[in-house]
Amino acid sequence: MGSMTSIDHASTPNASASLAQAPEPADALVAARATAARAASRELAALRRQDKDAALLAIGDALVAQQERVLAANAQDLARGEANGTSASMLDRLRLSPERIEGLRSALAELAALPDPIGELVRGQTLPNGLRLRQVRVPLGVVGVIYEARPNVTVDIAGIALKSGNAVLLRGGSAAQDTNHVLVEIIRDALEASGLPRYAVQTVDDGGRPAAQAMMRAVGLIDLLVPRGGHSLIQEVVRNSRVPVVQTGEGNVHLYLHADAPLQRSVDIALNAKVQRPSVCNAAETLLIHADAAETSRAVLQALTAAGVRLHADERAAALVPELSLEPATEEDWATEYGDLQMAVHVVDSLPEALEHIRSYSTGHTEAIITDSIASQQEFIRGVDSAAVMINASTRFTDGGEFGLGAEVGISTQKMHARGPMGLSELTTTQWIVEGDGHVRS
Amino acid sequence: MGSMTSIDHASTPNASASLAQAPEPADALVAARATAARAASRELAALRRQDKDAALLAIGDALVAQQERVLAANAQDLARGEANGTSASMLDRLRLSPERIEGLRSALAELAALPDPIGELVRGQTLPNGLRLRQVRVPLGVVGVIYEARPNVTVDIAGIALKSGNAVLLRGGSAAQDTNHVLVEIIRDALEASGLPRYAVQTVDDGGRPAAQAMMRAVGLIDLLVPRGGHSLIQEVVRNSRVPVVQTGEGNVHLYLHADAPLQRSVDIALNAKVQRPSVCNAAETLLIHADAAETSRAVLQALTAAGVRLHADERAAALVPELSLEPATEEDWATEYGDLQMAVHVVDSLPEALEHIRSYSTGHTEAIITDSIASQQEFIRGVDSAAVMINASTRFTDGGEFGLGAEVGISTQKMHARGPMGLSELTTTQWIVEGDGHVRS
């Protein structure tokens, strides 16, 4: 993914400053905007659902009504990208169109239709002493997002944050800076026209790379930082941030064909998991095959090869289909998230051996098994320490939309706070409210 | 609290090693024990509740049956503490007795009586495409705890971890090292006698301070690190750990008397919140008084003074009770968690002014209001960004036991993962399980 996968250096002369030496101005910029966002977040926390939903619809309408302005800015970003020799696939991620803007409006409308996570009663009871106790969902406050060159993320995240009562501090990729600038302006104008605080959506794009670094230091100013993008962006934020981070989107995803895996089902699921959209994090990267599933395995390997997948196979897997002359897998292949039409293939003699391989190499995203055995399914579920386990289904289903969560901030591969698709609830915390009548503790 | 509040230096010659320079052996020690704990945690995750509960009861019985051994080790720790000039209050925290050991058994029995958090269905539905989706509670895996000189924490934490299916890596204060050594041995023997893996409970006390530092670096080996102790221990862990931490137990707790606060209720709650147990984190530290509640305020300030509380008052508060000649509060008082019979007092002209003060100085633990106004209560709840809000009740109720959560790991003052009293659920994460019939994504 080249330079797009790390926090880019384009916008400032101080790109080489390390975290420790980063200049004061970026910290001051982030502090000022985060403080304004904090003030706005207090207003958002008290909003009624109907007012948030009306604002979401107003943002969608404004984006469509002002699409010429958006597309003009996007054309500037695209022209700059072309001049810089940006790849066609990156340009496609950067590109907006009337259809894509209409898609943004639809997504905002879907968000408006979702229940409000704020105020949800998580638990509650009247205690033996008569205290009335309840745990209620409240917004986190200020959510920071550092992302790359997909300008639709700007609108998605602003919408999810608004619905969950949070203010956002955005830092997008500089390749999309003109588009993002116009999108943020339209969003803020629509917020204001809806009677909501325009400072609820903040960008620090003008602060460049030092501002991204300052976000990672903004303890107490930003409640949660989410990196959205490629491996190196995520790792940079996870390693350097002192603000709490949720790690999302790294998927070294495994598909295991058990000894009893039916042939056609295995072919269908393997093709779907690998080929349907190979660039996304829930696409499968390693195929594990039980040695007793030779006929099924042959059919799967042939189908994958026919679909253009470059297979990296261990010796026993290669021997199943000698006519394909598969290239040998290396240790590195087991740990690789290809993100394209490549896949590693490993033969195991047992389900425990498959589990051991998964535990050694998985990033904790999604693992799938194909089997008709209840006992094997249970053993697989218990043995896998990942956010999602698929039984007789494609790994591609690990997705907030598919799970019915509506919007998605990303897919958490960590265990703390959120695990798997992060929807609206995952952008909240809780508050305990205790009502007494003069109660004291004895 | 002196040297007991930071990770103590007693056990090794390498006490001055910084995190970056810490010796290899500590990392190897932590890695070996965490790896053994990880293996044990996989067995624990699959246990039935009845087997975990039986083991909890067996541990309690073993502690009582072998109490002479425990008390002998404890006497060694106490003798060493006395020789070192340890304070009487610290020695009291360190001391076990037959009654306290019986208390540990009771706590384990109460834990056994609580529902099993593992396997709890958080959410679930059959999706439109027929996929059967469920989100289920699973253990975190390996929980690390760094704590100080209260040996009862060793048993409490081991019990909570076992019930929630987690293995633990313990690092206790060296002042309690002999007691902890015997407690861990008894716990492990009882686990083994119950057919559970003895390596589920691990100590790295023999690794001294470098082992505590190595725990903070053990990314991927330890899933969650909880510091339990004073301010400097907590800050040291929060600042230095690269393993996810939940910050617990810092309580700059506020009690606000609104303009309409009734006199007797205010006196009762203020005394309870400040005096009943001043050393704990849910004791109140700052009293905020509405200027219109002069008569009530006078009664509260007189009662607190009569109870031996040293008040640090702003000018207007001091002027309410000139006969008491209260000492003037400084800026530092507003931010101080005294942990003893001292309290800061500040007069405000409005509820918003009280909220502004709380937001400026609170550690996010607990804030209380005394009022009979529904509107003021709602404004207070919305304006406070802390784990718990008390309405007409003492701040002392913020406690896992009081909340009916049973056991408590600590009281989280952060927003991510857990907020407020951390019970069994807070030591879990979730896993999404998706069952299909050959489903592929279109």
Contacts between the chains, C-beta under 8 A, distances in Angstrom:
chain1	res1	chain2	res2	distance
A	42	B	382	7.9
A	42	B	383	7.5
A	45	B	382	6.6
A	46	B	382	5.3
A	125	B	404	6.5
A	127	B	402	7.2
A	127	B	403	7.5
A	127	B	404	6.1
A	131	B	393	6.1
A	131	B	397	6.4
A	131	B	402	7.9
A	133	B	403	6.1
A	133	B	404	7.5
A	135	B	420	7.6
A	140	B	415	5.6
A	141	B	385	6.9
A	141	B	415	7.3
A	223	B	415	5.6
A	223	B	416	7.8
A	224	B	415	7.7
A	224	B	416	6.7
A	244	B	414	7.4
A	244	B	415	7.8
A	244	B	416	4.6
A	265	B	438	4.3
A	268	B	438	6.3
A	268	B	440	5.4
A	269	B	438	6.7
A	269	B	439	8.0
A	269	B	440	6.0
A	271	B	440	7.8
A	272	B	440	3.6
A	272	B	441	5.9
A	276	B	440	7.6
A	276	B	441	6.2
A	377	B	435	8.0
A	381	B	431	7.7
A	381	B	433	6.0
A	382	B	42	7.9
A	382	B	45	6.6
A	382	B	46	5.3
A	383	B	42	7.5
A	384	B	431	8.0
A	385	B	141	6.9
A	386	B	431	7.5
A	387	B	431	6.8
A	387	B	432	6.3
A	388	B	431	7.2
A	388	B	432	4.3
A	388	B	433	7.7
A	388	B	434	6.4
A	389	B	431	6.5
A	389	B	432	7.2
A	389	B	433	5.2
A	389	B	434	7.0
A	390	B	434	5.0
A	390	B	436	7.0
A	391	B	433	7.3
A	391	B	434	6.8
A	391	B	435	4.5
A	391	B	436	6.6
A	392	B	435	6.8
A	392	B	436	4.8
A	392	B	437	5.9
A	392	B	438	5.7
A	392	B	439	7.2
A	393	B	131	6.1
A	393	B	434	5.6
A	393	B	435	7.1
A	393	B	436	3.0
A	393	B	438	7.5
A	393	B	439	4.1
A	393	B	440	7.7
A	394	B	436	7.9
A	394	B	439	6.3
A	394	B	440	4.7
A	394	B	441	5.3
A	396	B	440	7.5
A	396	B	441	4.1
A	397	B	131	6.4
A	397	B	434	5.9
A	397	B	436	7.6
A	397	B	439	6.9
A	397	B	441	6.0
A	398	B	432	7.2
A	398	B	434	7.7
A	402	B	127	7.2
A	402	B	131	7.9
A	402	B	441	7.2
A	403	B	127	7.5
A	403	B	133	6.1
A	403	B	432	7.1
A	404	B	125	6.5
A	404	B	127	6.0
A	404	B	133	7.4
A	414	B	244	7.4
A	415	B	140	5.6
A	415	B	141	7.3
A	415	B	223	5.5
A	415	B	224	7.7
A	415	B	244	7.8
A	415	B	429	4.0
A	416	B	223	7.8
A	416	B	224	6.7
A	416	B	244	4.6
A	416	B	416	6.7
A	416	B	417	4.5
A	416	B	429	7.2
A	417	B	416	4.6
A	417	B	417	4.2
A	419	B	429	5.2
A	419	B	430	5.4
A	419	B	431	7.1
A	419	B	432	7.7
A	420	B	135	7.6
A	420	B	430	7.4
A	420	B	431	7.8
A	420	B	432	4.7
A	421	B	432	7.8
A	429	B	415	4.0
A	429	B	416	7.2
A	429	B	419	5.2
A	430	B	419	5.4
A	430	B	420	7.4
A	431	B	381	7.6
A	431	B	384	8.0
A	431	B	386	7.5
A	431	B	387	6.8
A	431	B	388	7.3
A	431	B	389	6.5
A	431	B	419	7.1
A	431	B	420	7.9
A	432	B	387	6.3
A	432	B	388	4.3
A	432	B	389	7.2
A	432	B	398	7.2
A	432	B	403	7.1
A	432	B	419	7.7
A	432	B	420	4.7
A	432	B	421	7.8
A	433	B	381	6.0
A	433	B	388	7.7
A	433	B	389	5.2
A	433	B	391	7.3
A	434	B	388	6.4
A	434	B	389	7.0
A	434	B	390	5.0
A	434	B	391	6.8
A	434	B	393	5.6
A	434	B	397	5.8
A	434	B	398	7.6
A	435	B	377	8.0
A	435	B	391	4.5
A	435	B	392	6.8
A	435	B	393	7.1
A	436	B	390	7.0
A	436	B	391	6.6
A	436	B	392	4.8
A	436	B	393	3.0
A	436	B	394	7.8
A	436	B	397	7.6
A	437	B	392	5.9
A	438	B	265	4.3
A	438	B	268	6.3
A	438	B	269	6.7
A	438	B	392	5.7
A	438	B	393	7.5
A	439	B	269	8.0
A	439	B	392	7.2
A	439	B	393	4.1
A	439	B	394	6.4
A	439	B	397	6.9
A	440	B	268	5.4
A	440	B	269	6.0
A	440	B	271	7.8
A	440	B	272	3.6
A	440	B	276	7.6
A	440	B	393	7.7
A	440	B	394	4.7
A	440	B	396	7.5
A	441	B	272	5.9
A	441	B	276	6.2
A	441	B	394	5.3
A	441	B	396	4.1
A	441	B	397	6.0
A	441	B	402	7.2
